[in-house]
Amino acid sequence: MSITRPASSHVRHLSRRKAKPLSDWVARPLFGVLLAALAFEADVGGTEYFALLIAAGAALAAREWHRMVGTGARSCLPETLLSIAAMWAAVLALTLRPHEWYAWAVLGSGAAAVAVLAALRGERAAWQGIGVLYIGVPALSLVASRAIAANGAWLVIGVFIVVWATDTGALIVGNLIGGPKLAPVLSPNKTWAGTLGGVAAAALFEAAYVGYLGGNALKAALYGGALAVVAHAGDLFESFVKRRFQKKDSGTLIPGHGGVLDRIDSILFVAPLVALALSFVVNMAFVIVSRTALVTMPVLLAVFALLHLKWRSIAIIACATIVLAALAWMASPQLRLTIQSFATQYQSYRQQNAPSSMGMRLEFWRKSLRFFAEAPAIGHGTGSTRGLFEQAAVGQTGAAAEIIGNPHNQTLNVAVQWGTIGIVVLYAMWLAHLLLFRGEGLIAWVGLLVVVQNIFTSLFNSHIFDFHEGWMYVLGVGVAGGTLLKQGFRGAAPADFVG
């Protein structure tokens, strides 16, 4: 007589756990292929069809986002509908006027409106408003890439290939090799082996794709690898948000994948950075922001990394930044000209007194230091800057003859008018604002971003005294600081505002 003991609960649990990956291996690629085919058909069908697909996907993603970050005390349908309306209006505006700025203004206004509505309804205002930008900016980036760039349809397909290859390579290599975890706190299933496998797969498939089209396969491999790193960052960010709000998946709409956000999390980070591969965006960005952006963007990234990331993550981001910088250098002739023009302008100023952009700045700073030395304690008085430059320009030529009321440096602008006393007040204000935003949480980070950006752009501008930039600083510090102080008066930690 044989007795067969029933399987223990532990064995039954293992059996169920092993069955799940099998279903994922069937459903995930099946629905992945179907979604890829749909995206391909819409892309080659024309900008209008592609915009419709993007708008539909954005609506589904917005529904998941607002439900995920909601407090659960009430329905987030009003925020969802307003978010969808803003993104649809922005996509429509971009489709009709792809070279204009209207779409981006509509999206930004929509994000602000959603945040205000959420605040009035007692929801998490910051998270609700950010969702419009988190989904809307990539949506507009994809439509703009398709509508504006030469051969936009093929460029968009190249982006999709990078993302799909990254996800597939990471899944296969991670399951086959395993090994140390990449970010166990955020995503316990992601491994270093899978991450590197995804990067390698993206580089390989992008090189093959571009090579088939007759392009440079080596540059395409670098491009694919760099965007794969960004794709992994997008995946980790969504994992962070889901863990923050204790959600396993953003939804259940797509079998084998979870929700729409689970499927597009990588491309939400990659799409805006596709601008690095499109010369019209890269060139335009560096023409507009020039030296200021070249200084402030790395500084802001460094501040964020030092405050919020571990050294291993910082090292990964640093390597990715170097790769992206190299990619930008290769992709943008205007960027190369901008960097190379620094030395040329400096030499022409020193040797010929030529009034170039850099030469005039150096001349303004040199004269401002002289003005400050003449009245170091209390300065020359409010509004005295232009008169001093007029006096100094008498009998001069070239850069030395230029007259300006703003020396393009915040510290020097203050020093000329109010001397050392003014400098002390300026830096005391900056220090007070930095200390105000030294806490944790999204609002503290936004406030810190505003202050740090203002401090470092003050090296090349006097933004506090400029109308638009000055009011942006006042509103940014005022709203973020007021929110933190209000939370403090209630006895809550700043981080609780977004929780």
TORMI-671170 format. One line per 4 residues: for each residue x, z, y of C-alpha. Coordinates in steps of 0.25 Angstrom, whole numbers, always signed. Each point is the difference from the previous one (the first is absolute). Layout:
X Z Y; ... $
// end
This chain:
+0 +0 +0; +6 -4 +13; -4 +6 +13; +2 -9 +13 $
+1 +8 +12; -6 -5 +13; +9 -5 +10; +4 +11 +10 $
-5 -1 +14; +15 -3 +4; +1 -12 -9; -14 -5 +4 $
+5 +1 +15; +13 -8 -4; -8 -11 -7; -9 -2 +12 $
+12 +0 +10; +7 -11 -9; -13 -8 +0; -1 -1 +15 $
+13 -8 +3; -4 -10 -10; -13 -3 +8; +8 +0 +13 $
+10 -10 -7; -13 -9 -2; -8 +2 +13; +11 +1 +10 $
+6 -14 -3; -14 -6 -2; -5 +4 +13; +13 -1 +7 $
+0 -15 -4; -14 -2 +5; +3 +7 +14; +12 -9 +1 $
-7 -13 -3; -11 +4 +11; +11 +3 +10; +7 -13 -3 $
-13 -8 +1; -3 +6 +13; +14 -2 +6; +1 -14 -3 $
-15 -3 +4; +3 +3 +14; +2 +11 +11; -15 +2 +1 $
-2 +2 -15; +12 +9 -1; -5 +8 +12; -13 +2 -7 $
+7 +6 -12; +9 +9 +8; -13 +5 +8; -7 +3 -13 $
+12 +7 -6; +2 +8 +13; -15 +4 -1; +1 +5 -14 $
+14 +7 +3; -6 +7 +12; -12 +6 -8; +10 +6 -10 $
+9 +5 +11; -11 +7 +8; -6 +6 -12; +14 +5 -5 $
+4 +7 +13; -14 +6 +4; -3 +14 -1; -11 -1 -10 $
-9 +7 +9; -8 -12 +4; +0 -15 -3; +11 -8 +7 $
-9 -12 +1; +0 -1 +15; +15 +0 +1; +0 -10 -11 $
-10 -10 +7; +7 +1 +13; +14 -2 -6; -5 -12 -8 $
-6 -6 +13; +13 +2 +8; +8 -7 -11; -10 -11 -2 $
+0 -3 +15; +15 +1 +1; +1 -10 -12; -10 -9 +7 $
+8 +0 +13; +13 -3 -7; -6 -11 -7; -6 -7 +12 $
+12 +4 +9; +12 +2 -8; +10 -1 +11; -7 +11 +9 $
+0 +15 +0; -15 +2 +0; +0 +3 -15; +10 +11 +1 $
-7 +7 +12; -13 -1 -8; +6 +7 -12; +7 +11 +9 $
-13 +3 +7; -7 +1 -13; +10 +10 -5; -2 +8 +12 $
-15 -1 -1; +0 +5 -15; +9 +11 +3; -10 +5 +12 $
-12 -2 -9; +6 +8 -11; +4 +11 +9; -14 +1 +6 $
-5 +1 -15; +10 +11 -4; +8 -10 -9; +15 -1 +0 $
+1 -9 +12; +15 -3 -1; -1 -5 -15; -13 -7 +3 $
+6 -8 +12; +13 -3 -7; -8 -7 -12; -4 -11 +10 $
+15 -3 +3; +5 +3 -14; -9 -11 -5; -3 -9 +12 $
+15 -2 +4; +3 -6 -13; -12 -8 -1; +3 -6 +14 $
+14 -3 -4; -4 -8 -12; -10 -8 +7; +10 -2 +12 $
+11 -5 -11; -10 -10 -6; -5 -5 +14; +12 -1 +9 $
+13 -2 -9; +4 -13 -4; -4 -2 -15; -7 +13 +1 $
-7 -2 -13; +13 +0 -8; +6 +11 +8; -12 +9 -4 $
+1 -4 -14; +14 +4 +0; -4 +14 +6; -10 +1 -12 $
+11 -4 -10; +9 +12 +5; -11 +10 -1; -5 -4 -13 $
+14 -1 -6; +3 +13 +5; -12 +7 -6; +2 -7 -13 $
+15 +2 -1; -1 +14 +3; -12 +2 -10; +8 -7 -12 $
+14 +6 +3; -5 +14 +3; -8 +0 -13; +11 -6 -9 $
+12 +8 +6; -6 +13 +6; +10 +9 +6; +1 +9 +12 $
-12 +0 +9; +1 -6 +14; -10 +10 +7; -6 +9 -10 $
-7 +8 +11; -7 -12 +5; -1 -9 -12; +4 +6 -13 $
-1 -13 -8; +10 -8 +9; +14 -1 -5; +13 -5 +6 $
+1 -10 -11; -13 -5 +3; +3 -1 +15; +13 -8 -2 $
-7 -8 -10; -11 -4 +10; +11 -3 +11; +7 -9 -10 $
-13 -7 -4; -4 -3 +14; +14 -5 +4; +0 -9 -13 $
-14 -6 +2; +1 -2 +15; +13 -7 -2; -6 -9 -11 $
-12 -3 +9; +8 -3 +12; +10 -8 -8; -11 -8 -6 $
-5 -4 +14; +14 -4 +4; +4 +12 +8; +12 +9 -1 $
-1 +9 -12; +10 +10 +3; -6 +3 +14; -14 +1 -8 $
+6 +10 -10; +4 +9 +12; -13 -2 +6; -8 +3 -12 $
+9 +12 -4; -2 +6 +14; -15 -2 +0; +0 +7 -14 $
+6 +12 +6; -11 +0 +11; -11 -2 -11; +5 +12 -7 $
-1 +8 +13; -14 -4 +1; -4 +4 -14; +7 +14 +3 $
-8 +1 +13; -13 -2 -7; +4 +10 -11; +3 +10 +11 $
-14 -2 +6; -7 +1 -13; +8 +13 -3; -3 +5 +14 $
-15 -1 -3; +1 +3 -15; -5 -14 -4; +5 -6 -13 $
-4 -14 +4; -6 -6 +13; -11 -6 -8; -5 -6 -13 $
-4 -14 +4; +11 -7 -7; +2 +3 -15; +15 +3 -3 $
+3 +2 +14; -9 +10 +6; -5 -3 +14; +3 -11 +10 $
+10 +9 +7; +7 +2 -13; +1 -15 -2; +5 -3 +15 $
+8 +12 +3; +13 -8 -1; -4 -11 +9; -6 +9 +11 $
+15 +3 +3; +6 -13 -3; -10 -9 +8; +4 +5 +14 $
+15 -2 -4; -2 -14 -4; +3 -2 +15; +14 +1 -4 $
-1 -12 -8; -8 -8 +11; +9 -4 +11; -11 -1 +10 $
-3 +15 -1; +15 +4 -1; +4 -8 +12; -12 +4 +8 $
+2 +15 -3; +15 +0 +4; -3 -8 +12; -10 +10 +5 $
+6 +13 -4; +15 -4 +0; +10 +12 +2; -11 +11 +1 $
-5 -3 -14; +14 -2 -6; +3 +15 +4; -13 +7 -1 $
-5 -5 -14; +12 +4 -8; -1 +14 +8; -15 +2 -3 $
+3 -4 -15; +11 +10 -1; -8 +11 +7; -11 -2 -10 $
+9 +0 -12; +8 +12 +4; -13 +8 +2; -8 -4 -12 $
+9 -6 -11; +10 +5 -10; +14 -6 +0; -2 -9 -12 $
-12 -6 +7; +8 -1 +13; +11 -7 -8; -10 -10 -6 $
-6 -3 +14; +13 -2 +6; +4 -10 -10; -13 -7 +2 $
+2 +0 +15; +13 -7 -1; -6 -11 -9; -11 -2 +9 $
+9 +0 +12; +9 -11 -7; -13 -8 -3; -4 +1 +14 $
+13 -5 +5; -1 -12 -10; -14 -3 +4; +0 +1 +15 $
+10 -9 +8; -6 +7 +13; +5 +14 -6; +14 -6 -2 $
+0 -5 +14; -5 +13 +6; +11 +8 -7; +10 -10 +4 $
-4 -1 +14; +3 +14 +3; +15 -3 +0; -1 -13 +7 $
-9 +7 +11; +10 +11 +2; +12 -9 +1; -7 -8 +11 $
-3 +12 +7; +14 +6 +0; +7 -13 +3; -10 -8 +9 $
-10 +11 +5; -11 -9 -6; -14 +6 +1; -3 +0 -14 $
-10 +10 -7; +11 +9 -5; +8 -2 +12; -11 +4 +10 $
-2 +13 -9; +14 +4 +1; +1 -3 +15; -13 +9 +2 $
+6 +11 -9; +13 -1 +8; -6 +1 +13; -10 +11 -4 $
+12 +9 -5; +6 -2 +14; -13 +4 +7; -1 +12 -9 $
+14 +4 +3; -3 -1 +15; -12 +11 -1; +2 +7 -14 $
-8 +12 +3; -14 -4 +5; +2 -16 +1; -4 -9 +11 $
-15 +3 +0; -13 -7 -6; +0 -15 +1; +14 -1 +5 $
+5 -9 -11; -3 -14 +6; +5 +4 +13; +13 +4 -6 $
+1 -13 -8; -3 -8 +13; +12 +7 +8; +9 -2 -12 $
-3 -15 -1; +4 -4 +14; +11 -10 +0; +0 -1 -15 $
-2 -12 -9; -4 -2 -15; -4 +12 -8; +4 +10 +11 $
-10 -7 +10; -12 +4 -9; -10 +9 +6; -9 +9 -8 $
-8 +12 +1; +1 +4 -15; +14 +1 -6; -5 -2 -14 $
+4 +14 -5; -9 +12 +1; +11 +10 +2; +7 -8 +11 $
-14 -3 +7; -2 +15 +0; +14 +4 +4; +0 -9 +12 $
-12 +5 +6; +0 +15 -4; +14 +3 -5; +4 +10 -10 $
-13 +8 +2; -8 -12 -4; +9 -3 -12; -2 +15 -5 $
-15 -2 +2; -1 -13 -7; +8 +5 -12; -8 +13 -1 $
-13 -7 +0; +6 -9 -12; +5 +13 -7; -14 +7 +2 $
-7 -12 -6; +10 -1 -12; -2 +15 -3; -15 -2 +1 $
+0 -11 -11; +10 +7 -10; -11 +4 -10; -5 -7 -12 $
-12 -10 -1; -4 -13 +5; -4 +4 +14; +14 +7 +2 $
+7 -13 -5; -8 -9 +9; +4 +9 +12; +14 +0 -4 $
+0 -15 -1; -5 -1 +14; +11 +9 +6; +12 -5 -8 $
-4 -14 +3; -1 +3 +15; +13 +7 +0; +8 -11 -6 $
-7 -11 +7; +4 +7 +13; +14 -5 -3; -4 -14 +5 $
-13 +3 +8; -7 +10 +9; -12 +0 -8; -6 +13 +5 $
+0 -6 +14; -6 -13 -5; -16 -1 +0; -3 -4 -14 $
+11 +7 -7; -1 +12 +8; -15 +2 -3; +2 -3 -14 $
+10 +12 -1; -10 +9 +8; -11 -4 -9; +8 +1 -13 $
+6 +13 +3; -13 +6 +6; -9 -4 -12; +10 +4 -11 $
+5 +12 +7; -14 +5 +4; -5 -2 -14; +11 +8 -6 $
-2 +11 +11; -15 +1 -3; +3 +1 -15; +10 +11 +3 $
-10 +8 +9; -9 +0 -12; +10 +6 -9; +2 -13 -8 $
+13 -7 -4; +3 -13 +7; +0 -7 -14; -14 +5 -3 $
-6 -10 +10; +3 -11 -9; -4 +8 -13 $
// end
